[in-house]
Amino acid sequence: MNRIDEVTRERWILDTFPEWGTWLNEEIEEQTVEEGNVAMWWLGCTGVWIKTPGDCNISIDLWCGKGKRTKQVKEMALGHQMANMSGGRKLQPNLRASVAVLDPFAVRKVDAVLATHYHQDHMDVNYAGAVLSNVQEPIPFIGPQKAVELWIKWGVPEERCITVRPGDTIKIKDLEILALESFDRTCLVTTDGVENIRGTCPGDMDQKAVNYLIKTPGGNIYHSGDSHYSICFAKHGKEHTIDVALASFGENPVGVADKMTSVDVLRMAEALQCKVVIPVHYDVWTNFMADLNEIRVLYRMKKDRLNYRFHPFFWEVGGRYIYPHDGEKTEYHHDRGFQDCFEREPNTPFCSIL
Ligand SMILES: [Fe+2]
């Protein structure tokens, strides 16, 4: 029984967070994937969990952190990429808008931890620590050079890390990871602390960020990290077969260009020649939230005239998508339950009461 004299702030936090407890961890563990399919779950931001028929499990960009939680600090840290980009100093009001759906400390089985780049909302120290403690096999941490440097700084042993550059492939069970060029230009204005890069030609993107093509028995999944729109999506579309593509969508505040717009998401899908495009990332930051209706309306406007061969799929954080099993779906809804209604006698005064 709950009693007021027993409640504490710490007990409330432990009882309440992560909001989904281990529900999703259990769902992923229990899921068997039919031959010729691939299962994936949206973990928020660009975080996804991928599971194959051969029980290969990988996470990409799993992040379990937080946004702003106090107004005490008034200014952005000097050298922060958004300060570099915008020339602004006022604190960015990026509060976390989506719930935490996976408990990183309840992960017992994963075959590789992947990161597309080293920004705060794409890598997680808690998850890295939990994997080192709780996953028995010495599974690899895979990312571009700057991501690997961050893992090592956190304490991940160097021998557990694999640095990838575009063109590198890694095979794990029945899945193959191919690193591709990223187009995350926010990464190009990200400095290591305060650094004057005015008039300086940007360094090597390949050390900072990569995209991934995950080849599975159910199809090829293209994870674009935080890529902005690039004409080189067409190059990737010509060189590879892409079934499902994830696009970082968001409503950019005035003064910054950090996320793809609704138009960019459609252009990206067309260029990649994918079959399904899934917008992500718009869920997580309060100051970048965006309306999926924009994509819906523009898609209807353009699909016949431009002869689109893809369709968008609108997902929910924590939701499962199995490809190609769910390939015709355009919208996700969480399990609504009550499938066993009237299998037992209801306990109501009479049937017509409701
Ligand atoms: Fe991001």
Boltz pocket constraint, residues with backbone or C-beta under 6 A from the ligand:
constraints:
  - pocket:
      binder: B
      contacts: [[A, 119], [A, 121], [A, 122], [A, 226], [A, 281]]
      max_distance: 6.0
